[in-house]
Amino acid sequence: MNREQIANLFIKAAFIDSKLPINARPKKLKGASLPFFHSDADIKDRRVTGITKGKEKEQLLPGDDPLEAWRSEFWEGLEDKISRNDVRLWELANEMITLVADEGNRRALWAWAKSKVGSLDADRHVVRQSQKFGQMKVYKKTDKDVSFAAWCRSEGIHEMTGSRRKNRAIDVLEQYLVRGSSSNNETGHFGVLPVGPVFEHISDNIAADAPSKKDKNFERDADTVFAKESKVFDWREYRNERRRLMSAKRREIAAA
């Protein structure tokens, strides 16, 4: 599975996710009593509105078909049905996303896929201004069917940053499918400088023989001439020394 196939899989999964009955809602209305009563003969051979039989008259607009809404709802309902293969693709995408360790990359990939099918929502914080009271309380508003760029702005990141995060997630999935559980092999698609290991001047605090207390140390090499001649200035020690000298001077004056 290459990068394009991975992207298409998540787009299909986002489309299927939008049709899953996840959100709780009341049951749909299956029937209702109308204020107008029809005769059996009227209902049996009725195809269009505007029919008048005796004292009974249709109250709908002429040209409307009462059964048109029922037929369209039936055919549209067939398109909304989810097959077993759709559920399998949705579960596969949810299993693959767990391989991406970074949460920001996972969220960017899902947001990009949802934006392709028109089911992406973004939270927007609104601040109300008042001439009398000044800045009012911030409240959150959810925008429906937003673009990927609008979602990035709501997250406080640039669109290119969100796109790079999405690409990193796809790269991780592609590398896992190609190499399995072998060591990481970055392919250079990140677009920014890679994050290296821990800086050398930071002492190790998780090793078995790591010290329990971290003392002051120099960021540069301790064997250099400048490091040997320099001295770490501690303002607290300087103030304590000044306090001791002043206290000794006061004792001498009091003794004299």
Number of C-alpha atoms within 10 A of each C-alpha: 10 13 14 10 11 16 17 12 18 24 23 18 24 24 20 19 17 14 12 12 8 8 5 6 7 5 6 6 6 5 6 6 6 7 5 9 12 12 9 9 9 16 10 9 8 14 14 16 16 16 15 11 11 6 5 13 15 16 11 13 10 11 9 13 15 13 12 12 10 10 11 10 11 11 10 10 10 9 8 11 11 12 9 8 9 16 15 12 16 20 13 14 19 13 10 14 20 12 13 17 11 12 12 13 23 19 16 24 24 19 24 23 24 25 22 18 16 16 18 22 18 21 15 16 12 12 12 11 12 9 6 6 7 9 11 11 9 11 10 11 11 11 13 12 17 18 18 23 17 21 25 20 15 14 15 10 13 15 16 12 15 25 18 19 21 23 20 23 24 22 22 20 21 18 19 18 13 12 11 11 9 9 9 11 11 12 9 11 10 16 11 9 7 9 6 6 6 9 9 10 11 11 14 14 12 9 8 7 8 11 12 8 7 11 7 7 12 12 11 11 13 11 8 9 9 11 14 10 7 9 9 9 8 8 9 9 10 10 11 11 12 11 12 11 12 12 11 11 12 11 11 10 8 8 7 5
